[in-house]
Amino acid sequence: MLSTIMMALGAFRFGVMGDSYQELTRKAGYRWEGQDRLGREPAQQFVGPGAEEITLSGVIYPHYRGGLRQVEVMRLIARTGTPLMMVDGLGWVWQRWVIIEVTETKSVLFSDGTPRKIEFRVVLRSYGEDAA
């Protein structure tokens, strides 16, 4: 049975059969600068879009699928400092993103400290492609 890929971030795959996110939050900001004016309140001037952020949150049950090192792989990829192409399971190309933060929480521990449950959160920021 083939794994269903939900999202590909560079060589890393979020999928139903392994590392799977249960929530995707996307935040877009827009930059406005205040222009001071004499005797009245500042006017706002649009200077362009801000960087978008995506937060992927999920749970890994390492003894069920995928193993204990999935979040560590995300951290290793982040340490390369390389913008990564992101493509979703429908084939939409989301351009390049950088990993800003990786968080994990291990719980439901065996007596040797091995977790049965790993919750993770990965924060991505749009790289900001140069104009063609």
C-alpha positions as CSV (number, residue, x, y, z in Angstrom):
1,M,0.0,0.0,0.0
2,L,1.4,3.4,-1.0
3,S,1.7,6.2,1.4
4,T,-0.4,9.2,0.7
5,I,1.7,12.4,0.7
6,M,-0.1,15.4,2.2
7,M,2.8,17.9,1.7
8,A,6.4,17.7,0.5
9,L,8.9,20.2,1.9
10,G,12.1,19.6,0.1
11,A,13.0,15.9,0.6
12,F,10.8,15.7,3.7
13,R,7.4,14.1,3.2
14,F,4.4,14.6,5.5
15,G,2.1,11.6,4.9
16,V,-0.7,9.6,6.3
17,M,1.6,6.6,6.8
18,G,4.3,8.4,8.8
19,D,4.8,12.0,9.8
20,S,1.3,13.5,9.5
21,Y,0.1,16.9,10.4
22,Q,-3.4,17.4,11.8
23,E,-3.5,21.1,11.5
24,L,-2.2,23.7,9.0
25,T,-2.4,27.4,9.9
26,R,-1.5,30.0,7.3
27,K,-0.8,33.6,8.2
28,A,-0.4,36.4,5.7
29,G,0.7,39.9,6.7
30,Y,0.6,43.2,4.7
31,R,3.0,46.1,5.3
32,W,1.7,49.6,5.8
33,E,4.0,52.5,6.7
34,G,2.7,55.6,8.4
35,Q,3.6,58.9,6.7
36,D,3.6,61.8,9.1
37,R,1.6,64.9,8.0
38,L,1.6,68.3,9.6
39,G,-1.4,69.1,11.7
40,R,-3.3,65.8,11.1
41,E,-2.9,62.1,11.8
42,P,-0.4,60.1,9.7
43,A,-1.5,58.6,6.4
44,Q,-1.0,54.9,5.7
45,Q,1.0,53.9,2.6
46,F,0.9,50.3,1.4
47,V,4.5,49.1,0.8
48,G,3.8,45.5,-0.1
49,P,3.0,42.1,1.2
50,G,4.8,40.7,4.3
51,A,6.2,37.2,4.6
52,E,3.7,34.5,4.9
53,E,3.9,31.9,7.7
54,I,2.6,28.4,7.9
55,T,2.4,26.3,11.0
56,L,2.1,22.5,10.8
57,S,1.1,20.8,14.0
58,G,0.6,17.1,14.4
59,V,1.1,13.9,16.4
60,I,3.4,11.0,15.7
61,Y,3.0,7.5,17.3
62,P,6.5,6.2,16.6
63,H,5.8,2.6,17.4
64,Y,2.9,2.5,15.0
65,R,4.5,4.2,12.0
66,G,7.6,6.1,11.2
67,G,9.9,5.7,14.1
68,L,11.4,8.0,16.7
69,R,13.7,10.2,14.6
70,Q,11.2,12.0,12.3
71,V,11.3,15.3,14.2
72,E,15.1,15.1,14.4
73,V,15.2,14.8,10.6
74,M,13.1,18.1,10.4
75,R,15.7,19.8,12.6
76,L,18.6,18.5,10.5
77,I,16.9,19.8,7.4
78,A,16.3,23.2,9.1
79,R,20.0,23.4,10.1
80,T,21.1,23.4,6.4
81,G,19.7,26.9,6.1
82,T,18.4,26.1,2.6
83,P,15.0,27.4,1.2
84,L,12.9,24.3,0.4
85,M,10.3,23.9,-2.4
86,M,6.9,23.0,-1.0
87,V,4.3,21.0,-2.9
88,D,1.0,19.8,-1.5
89,G,-0.8,16.5,-2.1
90,L,-2.9,18.0,-4.9
91,G,0.2,19.1,-6.8
92,W,0.0,22.8,-6.0
93,V,3.5,24.3,-5.9
94,W,3.7,26.7,-2.9
95,Q,7.2,28.1,-3.9
96,R,10.1,28.0,-1.5
97,W,9.9,28.2,2.3
98,V,12.4,28.2,5.2
99,I,12.0,26.4,8.5
100,I,11.9,28.9,11.3
101,E,11.1,26.7,14.3
102,V,10.7,23.0,15.2
103,T,9.1,22.0,18.5
104,E,8.4,18.6,19.8
105,T,6.8,17.2,23.0
106,K,7.3,13.6,24.0
107,S,4.8,12.0,26.3
108,V,3.2,8.6,27.3
109,L,6.7,7.3,28.1
110,F,7.9,3.8,28.5
111,S,10.0,3.0,31.6
112,D,13.2,3.7,29.7
113,G,12.0,7.2,28.6
114,T,11.0,6.2,25.0
115,P,7.9,8.1,24.0
116,R,4.8,6.5,22.6
117,K,3.5,9.8,21.5
118,I,5.4,12.8,19.9
119,E,3.6,16.0,19.3
120,F,5.3,18.4,16.9
121,R,5.0,21.9,15.5
122,V,6.9,23.3,12.5
123,V,6.9,27.0,11.6
124,L,7.7,27.9,8.0
125,R,8.1,31.3,6.5
126,S,7.9,32.1,2.8
127,Y,11.4,32.6,1.4
128,G,10.5,35.7,-0.8
129,E,11.3,34.8,-4.3
130,D,13.1,37.4,-6.4
131,A,11.2,39.0,-9.3
132,A,11.6,37.1,-12.6
